[in-house]
């Protein structure tokens, strides 16, 4: 194998290794289900999903929150959550473990997935 090709392969291996390590730093928590409860209090939206076990990552496990005052896409998330709740469509919430727990000791909704 030519030397230039070996160097390219070595660089590719280093790059892929770095991507793998950085991806694990963004590992997230995910729960999927239909919305059973929705509470709006001040600038906070709290959501609960049916049949989801708690795993004690946060004090209020099972509760997911959005802070409309600080989340730049909070209103868009809220609109999609209302749509999923009214149509009883299954939704998946994701929280970054690196961000810790949010208000009320609950998971912060970082992003969600929704299929109609």
C-alpha positions as CSV (number, residue, x, y, z in Angstrom):
1,X,0.0,0.0,0.0
2,X,1.5,3.4,-0.9
3,X,2.6,5.6,1.9
4,X,0.1,8.4,1.0
5,X,-2.8,5.9,1.2
6,X,-1.6,4.7,4.6
7,X,-1.5,8.3,5.9
8,X,-5.0,9.0,4.6
9,X,-6.3,5.8,6.4
10,X,-4.5,6.9,9.6
11,X,-6.1,10.3,9.4
12,X,-9.5,8.8,8.7
13,X,-9.2,6.5,11.8
14,X,-8.2,9.4,14.0
15,X,-11.1,11.5,12.7
16,X,-13.6,8.7,13.2
17,X,-12.3,8.0,16.7
18,X,-12.7,11.7,17.6
19,X,-16.2,11.7,16.3
20,X,-17.1,8.6,18.4
21,X,-15.8,10.2,21.5
22,X,-17.5,13.5,21.0
23,X,-20.8,11.7,20.2
24,X,-20.8,10.0,23.5
25,X,-20.5,13.3,25.3
26,X,-23.9,14.2,23.8
27,X,-25.6,11.0,24.9
28,X,-29.2,11.7,25.7
29,X,-32.2,10.4,27.6
30,X,-35.3,9.5,25.5
31,X,-38.9,8.6,26.3
32,X,-41.7,8.0,23.9
33,X,-45.5,7.9,24.5
34,X,-48.8,9.7,24.3
35,X,-49.2,12.9,26.4
36,X,-51.3,12.3,29.5
37,X,-51.0,15.7,31.2
38,X,-50.0,19.2,30.2
39,X,-49.6,22.1,32.6
40,X,-48.7,25.7,31.7
41,X,-47.5,27.7,34.7
42,X,-46.0,31.2,34.2
43,X,-43.5,30.7,31.4
44,X,-43.1,27.0,32.0
45,X,-44.7,24.1,30.1
46,X,-44.7,20.7,31.8
47,X,-45.6,17.5,30.0
48,X,-46.1,13.9,31.2
49,X,-46.1,10.8,29.0
50,X,-48.2,7.7,29.6
51,X,-46.6,4.5,30.8
52,X,-43.1,5.8,31.2
53,X,-41.1,4.4,34.0
54,X,-38.9,6.7,36.0
55,X,-35.1,6.1,36.2
56,X,-34.3,8.7,38.8
57,X,-32.1,10.9,36.6
58,X,-34.0,13.9,37.9
59,X,-36.1,14.5,41.1
60,X,-39.3,14.8,39.2
61,X,-38.7,12.0,36.8
62,X,-41.5,11.5,34.3
63,X,-42.0,15.2,34.0
64,X,-40.6,17.1,31.0
65,X,-40.4,20.9,30.8
66,X,-39.9,23.8,28.5
67,X,-38.9,27.2,29.7
68,X,-40.6,29.6,27.2
69,X,-38.6,32.5,28.5
70,X,-35.2,31.0,27.8
71,X,-35.7,28.3,25.1
72,X,-35.3,30.0,21.7
73,X,-37.5,27.4,20.0
74,X,-39.8,26.9,23.0
75,X,-43.0,28.3,21.4
76,X,-42.5,26.0,18.4
77,X,-42.0,23.0,20.7
78,X,-45.1,24.0,22.7
79,X,-47.2,24.3,19.5
80,X,-46.1,20.8,18.3
81,X,-46.8,19.4,21.8
82,X,-50.3,20.8,21.8
83,X,-50.9,19.2,18.4
84,X,-49.6,15.8,19.6
85,X,-51.7,16.1,22.7
86,X,-54.9,17.0,20.9
87,X,-54.5,14.2,18.3
88,X,-53.3,11.7,20.8
89,X,-50.2,11.1,18.6
90,X,-47.1,9.5,20.1
91,X,-44.2,11.8,20.7
92,X,-40.6,11.2,21.8
93,X,-38.8,13.6,24.1
94,X,-35.0,13.9,24.3
95,X,-33.0,15.5,27.1
96,X,-29.2,16.1,27.1
97,X,-27.7,14.5,30.1
98,X,-24.9,17.1,29.9
99,X,-27.4,19.9,30.7
100,X,-28.7,18.3,33.9
101,X,-32.2,18.7,35.3
102,X,-34.3,21.8,34.7
103,X,-37.0,23.7,36.6
104,X,-39.2,21.6,39.0
105,X,-36.3,19.0,39.1
106,X,-37.6,17.7,35.7
107,X,-35.9,16.9,32.4
108,X,-35.6,19.8,29.9
109,X,-37.0,19.0,26.4
110,X,-34.0,19.5,24.2
111,X,-35.7,18.2,21.1
112,X,-38.6,15.8,20.2
113,X,-39.6,13.5,17.4
114,X,-43.2,13.4,16.2
115,X,-44.6,11.3,13.3
116,X,-48.2,11.8,12.0
